[in-house]
Structures are given as C-alpha cells and as structure tokens.
Amino acid sequence: MSFIDEEPARPEDAGTEAARPEATGPGVTGAGQAEPGAAPAGQAGAGQAGAGQAEPGTAENPLQITDPRAMRALAHPARIAILQHLVLDGPATATECADVAGLSPSACSYHLRALARYGFVGEDPASAADGRHRPWRARVVAISVGQDADQPDALRAAGRLFEQSVRTRIEEVRAQYLDREWEYSPQWRAAGGLRQDVLHVTADELPTVRAELQALFARYRRLDRADRPAGAQRVHAVVDLLPWFDPADE
C-alpha cells in the first residue's frame, strides 16, 4: 500500500517477526516512524535500506509490518481512509479528516490516536494555522504485509483482518464513484472503469508481471504535485493477481 512523500520510516523503528512483502497501494495501504513510546510497527532489520536502496517506508521500499498489534490497529476501513487522506492531502486535523472517513471529529481523534500509538501518524504542530488547531501527518509513504506459511497464528489472523479492511475500503471508493458516475465527463468515464483479464504464467513469471505493473504505475504516481501535467486528476488503481487454479494441480 503506497501513500505520498511523507517522512520515511527509520530501520530502528521496526518490530518483531518476519513476513514476506505482499501488497502495496496508495493511501491505505503504513507503519512508520514511531512516536516516542509508541509500540514498534515492523521488524528489526526488515525493509532496511541497503546500498543504493530507498529508505524503508517509501514507495520504492515499503516498510514491512510484522507486529500483529500494529496490523490490527490499522485494520479498520475508517483508519485506512484517514491515513490515505493524510498521505495524499495532509497534514490535516481530525475535523478535516471527518468528512473523508464519514465520522465525527471526536471519533476521528480517537482513530488518529490509535494510529499514532503504532507510529502510523504523528502530530504536526509546524503546520498548525494557530494554537487551536492540531494537525496530524502520515509518517510513511508505503507499507507491506506478508502471509508466509510459517507465520505465527496471531500475525496471520491480523493480516487477514487487515486485508479485509483494505478490500472494504477499495469497495467504498468504487461505490463512491458509481454513485456519481454520470457526473463525470464522457472522456473520464470511457478511460476508467473495471477491466478484467486472465493470465497463464508460471510461478516464476508472475513476480515479473507484478514488477512490470508496479513500474508502470510508478511512472504515473506523480506524488509531487509539481510533476503532474495540467488536467491530471487522482485515479484509484487496484490490481489483483490471484492464483485461479486448484492447488492440487500444481
């Protein structure tokens, strides 16, 4: 799950168990630099930057979340929506996040504190308009979760809950578009929409397909507003690469 160019996470902020990088995507999908006293969100050593590698938490090097507590803290569609908003449009106050999440400002404050407990977000006094405002900002751009067969049961269960919340959020974004589809211009309606296909690949080829798609998306991500051409608008992109065969046939 990717976000925007916010402050990257540091390797020393990582946490406990190992996980295989699984999925990345805008705005949902981030554990990152922990607040003082916050619980760790990732794994010590996981996602660290090597020579010439981007810092953990960037779109190029998503930070792995391997702490089931951190994963459960994020596994809520409203929190994912809030984090997406902070990454893409933040910093923002709880009141400004309320419209995005469909909650009251007090409920958003609760969710922001829960996200901050695990280092996903942090307060940003520097962006406050005055002393009465309490803006928050996302701490990372991208995260990664895994589903290794040898994962502890608690981590596997938390990962499944997180995945369900991400899919719920995806459906919310799709429903919002469909509710207003005919308000968009014919050009945007023709360009967007659901596309389905089927691939016949080997287990070695599928990671190559995924990497090529990620590289294509990266060219058009344009997280820096200065990189966007005139007329550029935000588009929600989702790719599912799911084995569609009986495991016994492997």
C-alpha positions as CSV (number, residue, x, y, z in Angstrom):
1,M,0.0,0.0,0.0
2,S,1.5,3.3,-1.0
3,F,0.9,6.8,0.1
4,I,2.7,10.0,-0.7
5,D,6.1,11.5,0.0
6,E,5.9,11.9,3.7
7,E,8.7,11.5,6.3
8,P,10.2,8.0,5.7
9,A,10.4,5.4,8.5
10,R,13.7,4.5,10.1
11,P,15.0,1.0,10.5
12,E,15.3,1.3,14.3
13,D,11.5,1.8,14.5
14,A,10.9,-1.7,13.4
15,G,9.4,-4.6,15.4
16,T,9.3,-8.4,15.9
17,E,8.5,-11.2,13.5
18,A,9.4,-11.8,9.8
19,A,6.9,-11.5,6.9
20,R,7.1,-11.7,3.1
21,P,6.3,-8.5,1.3
22,E,2.8,-8.9,-0.1
23,A,0.9,-5.9,-1.3
24,T,1.4,-2.2,-1.9
25,G,-1.0,0.5,-2.9
26,P,-1.9,4.2,-2.4
27,G,-3.0,5.6,0.8
28,V,-4.1,2.6,2.6
29,T,-2.2,0.6,2.3
30,G,1.7,2.4,6.7
31,A,3.6,1.7,9.7
32,G,6.5,4.0,10.1
33,Q,8.5,6.3,12.3
34,A,7.2,5.7,15.8
35,E,6.3,8.5,18.2
36,P,8.3,8.4,21.5
37,G,6.9,5.5,23.5
38,A,5.0,4.1,20.6
39,A,4.9,0.3,20.0
40,P,7.0,-0.9,17.2
41,A,5.3,-1.5,13.9
42,G,7.6,-3.6,11.8
43,Q,10.5,-6.0,12.2
44,A,14.1,-5.1,13.2
45,G,16.1,-5.4,10.0
46,A,13.1,-5.9,7.7
47,G,12.9,-3.3,4.9
48,Q,16.1,-1.6,5.9
49,A,17.8,0.4,3.2
50,G,20.8,-1.2,1.6
51,A,23.4,0.4,-0.6
52,G,21.6,2.5,-3.2
53,Q,18.2,1.4,-1.9
54,A,15.4,3.8,-0.9
55,E,14.6,4.3,2.8
56,P,12.0,2.0,4.3
57,G,8.5,3.4,4.1
58,T,9.0,5.0,0.7
59,A,7.0,3.9,-2.4
60,E,10.1,2.2,-3.7
61,N,10.8,0.3,-0.4
62,P,7.6,-0.3,1.6
63,L,8.1,-0.9,5.3
64,Q,7.1,-4.4,6.4
65,I,4.6,-4.6,9.2
66,T,5.2,-7.7,11.2
67,D,3.7,-6.8,14.6
68,P,0.1,-8.2,14.7
69,R,-0.9,-5.4,17.2
70,A,0.1,-2.8,14.7
71,M,-1.7,-4.6,11.9
72,R,-4.9,-4.8,13.9
73,A,-4.6,-1.1,14.8
74,L,-4.7,-0.3,11.0
75,A,-7.3,-3.0,10.2
76,H,-10.3,-0.6,10.2
77,P,-11.7,1.0,7.0
78,A,-12.1,4.4,8.6
79,R,-8.5,4.4,9.8
80,I,-7.3,3.4,6.3
81,A,-9.3,6.2,4.9
82,I,-7.9,8.7,7.4
83,L,-4.3,7.5,6.7
84,Q,-4.9,7.8,2.9
85,H,-6.1,11.3,3.3
86,L,-3.1,12.3,5.5
87,V,-0.7,10.8,3.0
88,L,-2.3,12.2,-0.1
89,D,-3.7,15.6,1.1
90,G,-2.4,16.1,4.7
91,P,-1.4,17.3,7.1
92,A,-5.0,17.6,8.4
93,T,-6.9,18.0,11.6
94,A,-9.4,15.5,13.0
95,T,-12.2,17.8,11.8
96,E,-10.8,17.8,8.3
97,C,-10.5,14.0,8.3
98,A,-14.0,13.6,9.5
99,D,-15.6,14.2,6.1
100,V,-13.3,11.7,4.4
101,A,-13.9,9.0,7.0
102,G,-17.6,9.7,7.4
103,L,-17.2,10.1,11.2
104,S,-17.4,12.8,13.8
105,P,-14.3,14.8,14.6
106,S,-14.2,13.2,18.1
107,A,-14.3,9.7,16.5
108,C,-11.5,10.7,14.1
109,S,-9.5,12.0,17.1
110,Y,-9.8,8.5,18.7
111,H,-8.7,6.8,15.5
112,L,-5.8,9.2,15.0
113,R,-4.5,8.5,18.5
114,A,-4.8,4.7,17.8
115,L,-2.8,5.1,14.6
116,A,-0.2,7.3,16.4
117,R,0.3,4.6,19.1
118,Y,1.9,2.4,16.5
119,G,3.7,5.1,14.6
120,F,1.5,5.4,11.5
121,V,0.8,9.1,12.1
122,G,2.1,11.8,14.3
123,E,1.1,15.3,15.3
124,D,2.5,18.1,13.1
125,P,2.5,21.4,15.1
126,A,4.5,23.2,12.5
127,S,1.6,23.1,10.0
128,A,-1.0,24.4,12.5
129,A,-2.7,27.6,11.5
130,D,-2.8,28.7,15.1
131,G,-2.7,27.3,18.6
132,R,-6.2,26.0,18.4
133,H,-5.5,23.6,15.5
134,R,-4.0,20.2,16.0
135,P,-2.9,18.8,12.6
136,W,-1.6,15.3,12.0
137,R,0.5,13.9,9.3
138,A,1.3,10.4,7.9
139,R,4.8,9.1,8.8
140,V,5.4,6.9,5.8
141,V,4.6,6.5,2.2
142,A,4.1,2.7,1.8
143,I,3.8,-0.4,3.8
144,S,4.0,-4.1,3.1
145,V,2.4,-7.1,4.9
146,G,3.1,-10.8,4.3
147,Q,1.4,-14.2,4.6
148,D,4.2,-16.8,4.9
149,A,3.0,-20.2,5.8
150,D,5.3,-20.3,8.9
151,Q,3.9,-17.0,10.3
152,P,2.6,-17.1,13.9
153,D,-1.2,-17.6,14.0
154,A,-1.7,-14.2,15.6
155,L,0.2,-12.5,12.7
156,R,-1.7,-14.5,10.1
157,A,-5.1,-13.6,11.6
158,A,-4.2,-9.9,11.9
159,G,-3.0,-10.0,8.3
160,R,-6.3,-11.4,7.1
161,L,-8.3,-8.8,9.1
162,F,-6.1,-6.1,7.6
163,E,-6.7,-7.4,4.1
164,Q,-10.4,-7.5,4.6
165,S,-10.4,-3.8,5.8
166,V,-8.3,-2.8,2.7
167,R,-10.8,-4.6,0.4
168,T,-13.7,-2.9,2.2
169,R,-12.0,0.5,1.6
170,I,-11.5,-0.4,-2.0
171,E,-15.2,-1.1,-2.4
172,E,-16.1,2.2,-0.7
173,V,-14.0,4.1,-3.2
174,R,-15.6,2.2,-6.1
175,A,-19.1,2.8,-4.7
176,Q,-18.5,6.5,-4.3
177,Y,-17.5,6.7,-8.0
178,L,-20.5,4.6,-9.2
179,D,-22.9,6.8,-7.2
180,R,-21.7,9.8,-9.2
181,E,-20.5,8.1,-12.4
182,W,-22.7,10.1,-14.7
183,E,-21.5,13.4,-13.3
184,Y,-18.1,12.7,-14.9
185,S,-17.3,13.7,-18.4
186,P,-17.6,11.0,-21.2
187,Q,-13.9,11.1,-21.6
188,W,-13.2,10.1,-18.0
189,R,-16.0,7.5,-18.0
190,A,-14.6,5.9,-21.1
191,A,-11.0,5.9,-19.8
192,G,-11.8,4.5,-16.4
193,G,-13.9,1.5,-15.2
194,L,-13.3,-2.1,-14.3
195,R,-11.1,-4.2,-16.6
196,Q,-10.8,-8.0,-16.1
197,D,-8.4,-10.4,-17.8
198,V,-6.8,-13.8,-17.3
199,L,-3.1,-14.7,-17.5
200,H,-1.4,-18.0,-18.0
201,V,2.0,-17.8,-16.3
202,T,4.5,-19.8,-14.3
203,A,5.2,-19.1,-10.6
204,D,8.5,-17.6,-11.7
205,E,6.8,-15.3,-14.3
206,L,4.1,-13.9,-12.0
207,P,6.5,-11.8,-9.9
208,T,7.9,-10.3,-13.2
209,V,4.3,-9.4,-14.2
210,R,3.8,-7.7,-10.8
211,A,7.1,-5.8,-11.0
212,E,6.3,-4.6,-14.5
213,L,2.9,-3.3,-13.4
214,Q,4.4,-1.6,-10.4
215,A,7.0,0.1,-12.6
216,L,4.2,1.3,-14.9
217,F,2.2,2.7,-12.0
218,A,5.3,4.4,-10.6
219,R,5.7,6.4,-13.8
220,Y,2.3,7.9,-13.3
221,R,2.1,8.1,-9.5
222,R,3.4,11.7,-9.5
223,L,3.3,12.2,-5.8
224,D,4.9,15.6,-6.1
225,R,2.3,18.0,-7.4
226,A,4.9,19.7,-9.5
227,D,5.3,16.6,-11.6
228,R,1.7,16.5,-12.6
229,P,0.7,17.8,-16.0
230,A,-2.2,20.2,-16.5
231,G,-5.5,18.3,-16.2
232,A,-4.1,15.4,-14.1
233,Q,-6.6,14.0,-11.6
234,R,-6.4,11.3,-9.0
235,V,-7.3,7.8,-10.2
236,H,-7.7,4.7,-7.9
237,A,-5.8,1.8,-9.3
238,V,-6.2,-1.8,-8.0
239,V,-4.6,-4.9,-9.3
240,D,-5.4,-8.4,-8.1
241,L,-3.1,-11.2,-9.1
242,L,-4.8,-14.3,-7.6
243,P,-4.0,-18.0,-8.4
244,W,-7.1,-19.3,-10.2
245,F,-6.5,-23.0,-10.2
246,D,-6.8,-25.9,-7.8
247,P,-3.7,-26.1,-5.6
248,A,-3.7,-29.9,-6.3
249,D,-2.9,-29.1,-9.9
250,E,0.5,-27.5,-9.1
